[in-house]
Amino acid sequence: MNSYIESFASYLDLELHYSPRTSKTYQEALKEYEQFLQEQHLSFLHVHVTQANQYKAYLVKKGYQSK
């Protein structure tokens, strides 16, 4: 998935002109998501709503709050 993350970071930088700090934050969040998927033996390209909800629950356990 790293190529997807790098492509997305380029898009944020070049097309949307996001700050380097914002781009880095997005990249770190995506890498954390990628790690979660690997631990669950899931592919980024085959994620369904169920797995997305599992990740949301994982983030809540880690202390993140949803808005």
C-alpha positions in Angstrom: 0.0 0.0 0.0 3.0 2.3 0.3 2.6 3.3 -3.3 -1.0 4.4 -2.6 0.2 6.4 0.4 2.9 8.1 -1.6 0.6 8.9 -4.4 -2.0 10.3 -2.0 0.8 12.4 -0.3 1.8 13.8 -3.7 -1.8 14.6 -4.5 -2.1 16.5 -1.2 1.1 18.4 -1.8 0.9 19.1 -5.5 -2.8 19.4 -6.2 -4.3 20.6 -2.9 -1.3 22.5 -1.6 -1.6 21.1 1.9 1.1 22.0 4.3 3.9 19.4 4.8 2.7 18.9 8.4 -0.8 18.0 7.3 0.5 15.7 4.5 2.8 13.9 7.0 -0.2 13.5 9.4 -2.3 11.9 6.7 0.6 9.6 5.8 1.2 8.5 9.4 -2.5 7.7 9.8 -2.6 5.7 6.6 0.5 3.7 7.6 -1.2 3.0 10.9 -4.3 1.8 9.0 -2.1 -0.3 6.8 -0.5 -1.9 9.9 -3.9 -2.7 11.3 -5.0 -4.4 8.0 -1.8 -6.5 7.9 -2.4 -7.6 11.5 -5.9 -8.7 10.5 -4.6 -10.4 7.3 -6.6 -8.0 5.2 -5.8 -6.3 1.9 -6.3 -2.6 1.5 -8.1 -3.3 -1.8 -10.6 -5.7 -0.2 -11.8 -3.8 2.8 -15.5 -3.9 3.5 -17.7 -1.9 5.9 -17.2 -4.5 8.6 -13.5 -4.1 8.6 -13.7 -0.4 8.5 -15.9 -0.5 11.6 -13.4 -2.8 13.3 -10.7 -0.2 12.7 -12.9 2.5 14.1 -13.4 0.4 17.3 -9.6 -0.2 17.4 -9.0 3.6 17.3 -11.6 4.2 20.1 -9.8 1.6 22.2 -6.5 3.5 21.6 -8.2 6.7 22.9 -9.2 8.4 19.6 -12.6 10.0 19.6 -14.9 10.2 16.7 -16.5 13.6 15.8 
